[in-house]
Structure formats: C-alpha cells, structure tokens
Amino acid sequence: MHEMTTTPSKFADIQARRSATDASHAKSNREALLEHARMGRPVCFGDGKGGVRWVEPVEVFAMYGLDEFGREKPSE
C-alpha cells in the first residue's frame, strides 16, 4: 500500500498559502450567501448542536453590515 508523505518543504508551502486560501474561502461564502439572500431565499446554517437553523435574508444582510435590502448602510 502506498503511503502519502508530505515533505517539510511542501508542508511549509501549504502553510504559507493558508491565509490566502482562508480569505478566498470566506469571500466565496460571503458572495454565495448574499446571492441567495438577494433572491429572497433563506439559507441553512449548522446550529452547533448537530442541527440546522434557517436564516432569513434580512439576517444574512445584517451579518455583513448591510441594510435590510442588502445595500451598504449610509454613513452616519
């Protein structure tokens, strides 16, 4: 059986790209959630207890500091 090994230099390369990967993942999630919310669709989130919770579009917008229509809030 073939064992997969990761050399220290490959591991260091992966670790070096981690923050960029995490940022890209967060951006993609944000875009997908906002797209669903703008179409009026609720989205499903894990509740941390093995269950799920449906989140309405207005709550998704609030998560990202947007108004109830998904627009940037005016400066006060």
Secondary structure, DSSP 8 states (H G I E B T S, - for coil): -------HHHHHHHHHHHHHHHHHHHHHHHHHHHHHHHTT--EEEE-SSS-EEEE-HHHHHHHTTB-TTS-B----
